[in-house]
Amino acid sequence: PNSALQLLTSVRRPLAQVTRLCSTLRLPDHAPKDPVSLVVESSHPYEVTARDRKVVSFNADVKWMVVSFDPRCVTVQREDEINLFIGDKDPVLVHTYFGKDSWPSRPIVLPGNKL
């Protein structure tokens, strides 16, 4: 607990400065004014023991993606899971979601342009 408090205390001042700086920045003229949105769903209800793979790719100028899950997301059993990968040539597993309580309640910001 003491080391966590020391870490938070040391990060507080620079973080406040970064936050102020970010609030003064404006998007460059070439930045997209309207974000691209895409909905990806599984079949409802999904088939038992089915394997499904969905790949989402955006233009090369996309550097960051925001992923959010519907609050109703759920799988029936532990073996039924969603594996979220980023990257193209050597995909990296970001997280595995399953059941009712493992789903993120807030959007996730991920680098790159492919899931």
C-alpha positions as CSV (number, residue, x, y, z in Angstrom):
1,P,0.0,0.0,0.0
2,N,2.8,2.5,0.8
3,S,4.6,2.0,-2.5
4,A,1.3,2.3,-4.4
5,L,0.6,5.6,-2.6
6,Q,4.2,6.8,-3.4
7,L,3.7,5.9,-7.1
8,L,0.3,7.7,-7.3
9,T,1.8,10.8,-5.6
10,S,4.8,10.9,-8.1
11,V,2.5,10.5,-11.1
12,R,-0.1,13.0,-10.0
13,R,1.7,16.2,-11.0
14,P,2.9,15.1,-14.5
15,L,-0.5,13.5,-15.2
16,A,-2.3,16.8,-14.5
17,Q,0.1,18.6,-16.9
18,V,-0.5,16.1,-19.6
19,T,-4.3,16.4,-19.1
20,R,-4.1,20.2,-19.4
21,L,-1.9,19.9,-22.6
22,C,-4.3,17.4,-24.2
23,S,-7.2,19.7,-23.6
24,T,-5.5,22.4,-25.6
25,L,-4.7,20.3,-28.6
26,R,-6.9,20.2,-31.7
27,L,-7.2,17.5,-34.2
28,P,-5.1,17.9,-37.4
29,D,-7.0,18.7,-40.5
30,H,-6.4,15.2,-41.9
31,A,-7.9,13.5,-38.9
32,P,-11.3,11.9,-39.5
33,K,-14.1,14.1,-38.3
34,D,-16.5,11.2,-38.0
35,P,-15.2,7.9,-36.5
36,V,-15.9,4.7,-38.4
37,S,-18.2,2.4,-36.5
38,L,-18.7,-1.3,-37.0
39,V,-20.9,-3.8,-35.2
40,V,-19.8,-7.4,-35.0
41,E,-22.1,-10.0,-33.6
42,S,-22.3,-13.7,-33.2
43,S,-25.4,-15.7,-34.0
44,H,-28.0,-15.6,-31.3
45,P,-28.2,-18.0,-29.8
46,Y,-24.7,-19.3,-30.8
47,E,-24.3,-22.9,-31.7
48,V,-22.8,-25.2,-29.1
49,T,-19.2,-26.3,-29.9
50,A,-19.1,-23.9,-32.9
51,R,-15.9,-22.1,-33.8
52,D,-16.3,-18.8,-35.4
53,R,-13.6,-16.3,-36.4
54,K,-14.3,-12.7,-37.4
55,V,-11.6,-10.3,-38.6
56,V,-12.1,-6.6,-38.5
57,S,-9.7,-4.4,-40.6
58,F,-9.7,-0.6,-41.0
59,N,-7.7,1.6,-43.4
60,A,-3.9,1.9,-42.8
61,D,-4.4,5.5,-41.5
62,V,-6.3,4.2,-38.5
63,K,-3.9,4.0,-35.6
64,W,-6.3,3.3,-32.7
65,M,-9.5,1.3,-32.2
66,V,-12.1,1.6,-29.5
67,V,-13.9,-1.7,-28.7
68,S,-17.0,-1.8,-26.5
69,F,-19.2,-4.7,-25.6
70,D,-23.0,-4.7,-25.2
71,P,-23.8,-5.0,-21.4
72,R,-25.9,-8.1,-22.3
73,C,-22.9,-10.0,-23.5
74,V,-22.8,-13.5,-21.9
75,T,-21.7,-17.0,-22.7
76,V,-23.3,-20.1,-21.3
77,Q,-20.3,-22.0,-20.1
78,R,-16.6,-21.4,-19.4
79,E,-15.5,-23.2,-22.6
80,D,-17.6,-20.7,-24.6
81,E,-15.3,-17.7,-24.9
82,I,-14.4,-14.7,-27.0
83,N,-10.6,-14.2,-27.7
84,L,-9.8,-10.7,-28.7
85,F,-6.5,-10.4,-30.7
86,I,-4.8,-7.4,-32.3
87,G,-2.2,-7.3,-35.0
88,D,-1.8,-8.8,-38.4
89,K,1.3,-11.1,-38.9
90,D,1.8,-12.2,-35.3
91,P,-1.6,-11.5,-33.5
92,V,-1.4,-10.8,-29.8
93,L,-4.1,-12.0,-27.5
94,V,-5.5,-9.0,-25.6
95,H,-8.0,-10.7,-23.4
96,T,-10.4,-13.7,-23.2
97,Y,-14.0,-13.0,-22.2
98,F,-16.5,-15.6,-21.1
99,G,-19.5,-16.1,-18.8
100,K,-21.4,-13.1,-17.4
101,D,-18.9,-11.1,-15.3
102,S,-15.7,-11.0,-17.4
103,W,-16.9,-8.5,-20.0
104,P,-15.5,-4.9,-19.8
105,S,-18.0,-2.3,-18.7
106,R,-16.0,0.5,-20.4
107,P,-14.7,0.8,-23.9
108,I,-11.2,-0.5,-24.5
109,V,-8.7,1.5,-26.6
110,L,-6.4,-0.7,-28.7
111,P,-3.5,0.3,-30.9
112,G,-3.5,-0.6,-34.6
113,N,-6.1,-1.1,-37.3
114,K,-6.9,-4.8,-37.2
115,L,-8.7,-7.1,-34.7
